[in-house]
Amino acid sequence: MTLIEPWEMAEFRMELLREGIARQDIELSEINMSDPRSDEILAQRGTLTVTRISTGCSHDYAIGDGTTWVRDFACAVESGRFGQRLRARIRG
């Protein structure tokens, strides 16, 4: 079971588009750290590793209920954490 909601993936794809990063240049690796015995009671949590293949740069993000991984990813790209930006960010 994925912890990434469809709307989060849509926002993530929009960030890639804004930054001029090809989706094929990104690898996502998700680890679900939720306890299956308590997932009805406690928030589901996990870790998402985002790797930019062309630069080898990667960063881990908390995912699951109440997380802000897409916004955190956007800030990381903007700050150069994934390598040089291809173009100025398109504000919209």
Summary of the structure (lengths in Angstrom):
residues: 92
radius of gyration: 14.0
end to end distance: 32.6
largest distance: 46.1
contacts: 217
relative contact order: 0.21
helix: 29%
strand: 25%
